[in-house]
């Protein structure tokens, strides 16, 4: 029960939490109402940087959501050109994170990091389709065990001003492992191998490291969903 209440905090968040706490103490010394406001902001920062453990399905060929949030868009699009994966459109799943979601990102599959590419850009609302083209982004090309490639892209949003990617080219990674995070409100796009159908629907909530968003050996057609 205590583990469900006291969720671990990602180490990248402690500097921010410390700054908010110091500012809160200063404000409290000047004005009690301002001190309570600072304490509220500090509490929110602790909540934002939470990093709960996840139970990742371990069957080969499953694609796991890299982000917490809502499936904002499912379409086909070519991967970012800087990844050098060609111009052929691939199935794409976009997961949008609001400022209350966990922002630690996780690898969607087992494989080898083949290429990393950072591109500066704008800070449009990450829920907009054009954000994938114009916003600041960090792209990852992953070579799977069977030799196929897939990509996942961290996209900064309207509030986000910093993308963190801890992966390095040549790393052998496993599905569900942490590879980065985005501060504060953003989106992650996944470009599946050609011919792989998404197993989530637009509007569905996904959990990073747990929700299966595609099955590369499955034959099920793309899913549809409705609010009930």
C-alpha positions as CSV (number, residue, x, y, z in Angstrom):
1,X,0.0,0.0,0.0
2,X,2.8,2.4,0.8
3,X,4.4,1.7,-2.6
4,X,1.2,2.8,-4.3
5,X,1.2,6.1,-2.3
6,X,4.9,7.0,-2.2
7,X,5.8,6.6,-5.9
8,X,9.5,6.9,-6.8
9,X,10.7,10.3,-8.2
10,X,12.8,10.4,-11.3
11,X,16.3,11.8,-10.6
12,X,15.9,14.4,-13.4
13,X,13.1,16.0,-11.3
14,X,15.0,16.6,-8.0
15,X,16.7,19.9,-9.1
16,X,13.3,21.3,-10.1
17,X,11.6,20.1,-6.9
18,X,14.4,21.7,-4.8
19,X,14.1,25.0,-6.6
20,X,10.3,25.0,-6.1
21,X,10.7,24.1,-2.4
22,X,13.3,26.9,-1.8
23,X,11.0,29.5,-3.6
24,X,8.1,28.2,-1.5
25,X,10.0,28.8,1.7
26,X,11.0,32.3,0.6
27,X,7.4,33.1,-0.3
28,X,6.1,31.7,3.0
29,X,8.5,34.0,4.9
30,X,6.9,37.0,3.0
31,X,3.3,36.0,3.0
32,X,1.5,32.9,4.2
33,X,-1.0,32.8,1.3
34,X,1.9,33.0,-1.2
35,X,3.7,30.3,0.8
36,X,0.7,27.9,0.4
37,X,0.7,28.7,-3.3
38,X,4.4,27.8,-3.5
39,X,3.8,24.6,-1.6
40,X,1.0,23.7,-4.0
41,X,3.4,24.2,-7.0
42,X,6.1,22.1,-5.2
43,X,3.6,19.3,-4.6
44,X,2.7,19.4,-8.3
45,X,6.3,19.2,-9.3
46,X,6.7,16.1,-7.1
47,X,3.7,14.6,-8.8
48,X,4.9,15.5,-12.3
49,X,8.3,13.8,-11.9
50,X,6.9,10.6,-10.4
51,X,8.4,7.4,-12.0
52,X,6.3,4.4,-11.0
53,X,7.5,0.9,-11.9
54,X,5.6,-0.8,-14.7
55,X,4.9,-4.5,-15.5
56,X,5.9,-4.9,-19.2
57,X,4.6,-7.8,-21.3
58,X,7.7,-9.8,-22.4
59,X,6.5,-11.8,-25.4
60,X,8.6,-11.2,-28.5
61,X,7.1,-9.0,-31.3
62,X,4.8,-7.0,-29.0
63,X,5.0,-3.2,-29.3
64,X,4.5,-1.4,-26.0
65,X,3.4,2.2,-25.5
66,X,6.4,4.5,-24.9
67,X,4.3,7.1,-23.1
68,X,1.4,7.6,-20.7
69,X,-1.5,9.5,-22.2
70,X,-4.2,9.5,-24.8
71,X,-3.9,8.0,-28.3
72,X,-4.3,11.2,-30.2
73,X,-3.8,10.1,-33.7
74,X,-3.4,6.9,-35.8
75,X,-2.4,7.3,-39.4
76,X,0.4,6.6,-41.9
77,X,3.4,8.9,-42.4
78,X,7.0,8.6,-43.3
79,X,9.5,8.7,-40.4
80,X,11.5,11.8,-39.7
81,X,13.9,12.3,-42.6
82,X,16.9,12.7,-40.2
83,X,16.5,9.0,-39.3
84,X,17.2,8.0,-43.0
85,X,14.5,5.3,-43.0
86,X,13.1,6.3,-46.5
87,X,10.0,8.1,-47.6
88,X,7.5,5.2,-47.5
89,X,4.6,6.0,-45.2
90,X,4.4,3.7,-42.1
91,X,1.6,3.1,-39.6
92,X,2.0,5.8,-36.9
93,X,0.6,6.0,-33.4
94,X,0.7,9.3,-31.5
95,X,0.3,9.4,-27.7
96,X,-0.3,12.8,-26.2
97,X,0.8,13.5,-22.6
98,X,-0.8,16.3,-20.6
99,X,0.9,17.9,-17.6
100,X,-0.7,15.4,-15.2
101,X,0.6,12.3,-17.0
102,X,3.8,10.5,-16.1
103,X,6.4,11.9,-18.5
104,X,9.1,9.2,-18.3
105,X,9.3,7.5,-21.7
106,X,10.0,3.8,-22.3
107,X,11.3,1.8,-25.2
108,X,8.5,0.1,-27.1
109,X,10.5,-3.0,-28.2
110,X,13.6,-5.0,-27.7
111,X,16.4,-4.1,-30.1
112,X,19.5,-2.0,-30.8
113,X,19.6,1.8,-31.0
114,X,20.7,2.4,-34.6
115,X,20.4,6.2,-34.9
116,X,19.6,9.2,-32.7
117,X,18.7,12.6,-34.2
118,X,17.7,15.8,-32.4
119,X,16.1,18.7,-34.3
120,X,15.2,22.1,-32.8
121,X,11.9,23.6,-33.7
122,X,8.7,25.3,-32.5
123,X,6.6,24.7,-29.4
124,X,3.1,24.3,-31.0
125,X,0.4,22.4,-29.1
126,X,1.6,18.8,-29.2
127,X,-1.9,17.6,-29.9
128,X,-1.8,19.2,-33.4
129,X,-0.8,17.0,-36.3
130,X,1.6,19.6,-37.6
131,X,3.6,19.4,-34.3
132,X,5.3,16.2,-35.6
133,X,6.7,18.3,-38.5
134,X,7.5,21.7,-36.9
135,X,8.1,21.1,-33.2
136,X,11.4,20.4,-31.4
137,X,11.9,16.6,-31.5
138,X,14.3,13.8,-30.5
139,X,14.0,10.8,-32.9
140,X,15.2,7.3,-32.2
141,X,15.7,4.5,-34.8
142,X,15.5,1.0,-33.4
143,X,16.7,-2.1,-35.2
144,X,14.7,-5.1,-34.1
145,X,16.0,-8.6,-33.6
146,X,14.6,-9.7,-36.9
147,X,16.4,-6.9,-38.8
148,X,13.4,-4.6,-39.3
149,X,13.5,-1.0,-38.2
150,X,11.0,1.1,-36.3
151,X,11.1,4.6,-35.0
152,X,9.8,6.6,-32.0
153,X,10.0,10.3,-31.6
154,X,9.8,12.6,-28.5
155,X,8.0,15.8,-29.5
156,X,8.1,18.9,-27.3
157,X,4.7,20.6,-26.8
158,X,3.3,24.0,-25.9
159,X,4.6,24.0,-22.4
160,X,7.5,21.6,-22.8
161,X,10.9,23.2,-23.2
162,X,13.3,20.3,-22.6
163,X,13.6,16.8,-24.1
164,X,15.8,14.3,-22.3
165,X,17.0,11.2,-24.1
166,X,19.3,8.9,-22.2
167,X,19.7,6.3,-25.0
168,X,23.0,6.0,-27.0
169,X,23.7,4.6,-30.4
170,X,24.6,0.9,-30.1
171,X,22.7,0.4,-26.8
172,X,20.9,-3.0,-26.6
173,X,17.5,-2.1,-25.1
174,X,14.5,-4.0,-23.9
175,X,10.8,-3.1,-24.1
176,X,9.6,-1.1,-21.1
177,X,13.1,0.2,-20.1
178,X,13.3,4.0,-19.5
179,X,15.0,5.9,-22.3
180,X,14.0,9.5,-21.6
181,X,11.4,12.1,-20.6
182,X,9.9,15.4,-21.7
183,X,9.2,18.3,-19.5
184,X,6.2,19.5,-19.3
185,X,3.3,18.3,-21.6
186,X,4.2,16.7,-24.9
187,X,3.8,13.7,-27.3
188,X,5.6,10.6,-28.5
189,X,5.0,9.2,-32.0
190,X,5.7,5.5,-32.9
191,X,6.4,4.5,-36.5
192,X,5.7,0.8,-36.9
193,X,7.2,-1.5,-39.5
194,X,5.3,-1.6,-42.7
195,X,2.3,-3.9,-42.6
196,X,1.9,-3.9,-38.8
197,X,-1.5,-2.8,-37.6
198,X,-2.1,-0.8,-34.5
199,X,-4.1,-2.5,-31.7
200,X,-5.3,0.7,-30.0
201,X,-7.9,3.2,-31.0
202,X,-8.0,7.0,-31.0
203,X,-9.1,8.3,-27.6
204,X,-7.8,5.2,-25.7
205,X,-5.5,5.8,-22.7
206,X,-2.2,4.1,-22.9
207,X,0.2,3.3,-20.1
208,X,4.0,3.5,-20.8
209,X,5.7,0.2,-20.5
210,X,2.4,-1.8,-20.2
211,X,-0.2,-1.1,-22.9
212,X,0.3,-3.2,-26.0
213,X,-0.2,-0.9,-29.0
214,X,0.7,-3.4,-31.8
215,X,1.7,-7.1,-32.4
216,X,4.2,-7.6,-35.2
217,X,3.3,-11.2,-35.6
218,X,-0.5,-10.7,-35.3
219,X,-3.0,-10.8,-38.2
220,X,-5.8,-8.8,-36.5
221,X,-7.0,-5.8,-38.5
222,X,-6.7,-2.2,-37.1
223,X,-9.0,-1.7,-34.2
224,X,-11.8,0.8,-33.8
225,X,-13.2,2.1,-30.5
226,X,-16.1,4.0,-29.0
227,X,-16.8,5.8,-25.8
228,X,-19.0,3.7,-23.5
